[in-house]
Amino acid sequence: MAWNEPGNNNNDPWGNRNRNNGGKNDGPPDLDEIIRKTFGRFLGGGGGGRGGSSSSGGGSSAAFVVGVVVVVLVLFYFVQGIGIVNEQERAVVLRFGEFKEARGPGFRWNPPFLDKVFTVNVTQVRTWSTKEQMLTKDLNIVDIKLSVQFSIDSARDFVLNTKNPEQSLQQASFSALRHVVGSTVMHEVLTEGRSRIAVEVEERLQSYLDSYTTGINVQKVNIEETNPPKEVQWAFDDVIKAREDEERYKNEAQGYANDVIPRARGRAQRMVEEASGYRDQVIAQAEGEAARFTALLTEYRKAPDVMRERLYLDTMQEVLTNASKVLVDVEGGNNMMYLPLDKLMESSGRTVNRRAASAASPADLDELAARVAERLQAENSSTNNIRRREGR
């Protein structure tokens, strides 16, 4: 039956009644309504007619909501896979639980639920410290405070090869510390051996971590404190004080030695130099005397009498110059008299000290001798006069 035949209720091909009746428009159907009906059928919204028209409106709304949800989920899925690896980080990517790659700094995108990404800071220096009691080689107990500074060298090894790398580091530190302290005596642990212990622990700890492939690089191991147990702390304080006194005494003795030895060496060197100078002086004098004697011998051979008298006078002058007595030849006297100038000066110089008297000048000695000679001459003259009177 045609759509416009009688008895067809004036329906158009799109299922709408003829709207001429009732004062409604009798134009062509709306394009929006055609699109809604078409998508409604495609999405299972129902057929035409009035019932179809109402169901198609609800189906289009549901389809729109579903489309929006799908788009949002897709965007969310895409956004979830976006990530940025910082400059100090490294990213370890696993796909379905298997290692895929290790990425450096920069932008990354990995499909969620397929890839699992672990970011690790490889430049940060981390610190772990502990305080433990250790048994030394000489069977003594010490308290040691240890600190370990470390960083991550390999992000892949740190994430995949060890379940808990930091716990492995702690256990390896305990093992290395006990091994080194157990082979060292207590005195070295408490005093100058701390730096050596730290170096040995660092080397042994790094070898352990490398064998475990933890990807950890040990930066520094510090032995911060080494103390005896608190129960015997007072005894060790006394021992340390005694050792400090020992070091102090050693330093004082060394300082005294450093002061005395250079002086002794200087005096010895001075004596050696003086002896060497005296040797040179004696040799030079001997050579000079020998040369003078040779010259005198030559002159003596030329004039023996003159040289003999000259040598006699020079010898007497040298001898009498050092004598402390003065010979006086008084005219008219019977005997030659001598004056002990040293005794006279001691008696006359009681108020003058010995040092000043010995330092008297030759002029003073000559004046004193002249006075004594005059006095003796006067006494001799008086004695002769008395003798002459008695002879008369």
Secondary structure as GFF3:
##gff-version 3
##sequence-region A 1 392
A	DSSP	three_ten_helix	21	23	.	.	.	ID=ss1
A	DSSP	alpha_helix	31	42	.	.	.	ID=ss2
A	DSSP	alpha_helix	49	80	.	.	.	ID=ss3
A	DSSP	beta_strand	82	85	.	.	.	ID=ss4
A	DSSP	beta_strand	89	95	.	.	.	ID=ss5
A	DSSP	beta_strand	98	103	.	.	.	ID=ss6
A	DSSP	beta_strand	106	109	.	.	.	ID=ss7
A	DSSP	beta_strand	115	121	.	.	.	ID=ss8
A	DSSP	beta_strand	126	135	.	.	.	ID=ss9
A	DSSP	beta_strand	141	152	.	.	.	ID=ss10
A	DSSP	alpha_helix	155	156	.	.	.	ID=ss11
A	DSSP	pi_helix	157	161	.	.	.	ID=ss12
A	DSSP	alpha_helix	165	182	.	.	.	ID=ss13
A	DSSP	alpha_helix	186	190	.	.	.	ID=ss14
A	DSSP	alpha_helix	194	212	.	.	.	ID=ss15
A	DSSP	beta_strand	216	227	.	.	.	ID=ss16
A	DSSP	three_ten_helix	230	232	.	.	.	ID=ss17
A	DSSP	alpha_helix	233	302	.	.	.	ID=ss18
A	DSSP	alpha_helix	304	321	.	.	.	ID=ss19
A	DSSP	beta_strand	325	328	.	.	.	ID=ss20
A	DSSP	beta_strand	337	340	.	.	.	ID=ss21
A	DSSP	alpha_helix	341	348	.	.	.	ID=ss22
A	DSSP	alpha_helix	354	358	.	.	.	ID=ss23
A	DSSP	alpha_helix	362	391	.	.	.	ID=ss24
###
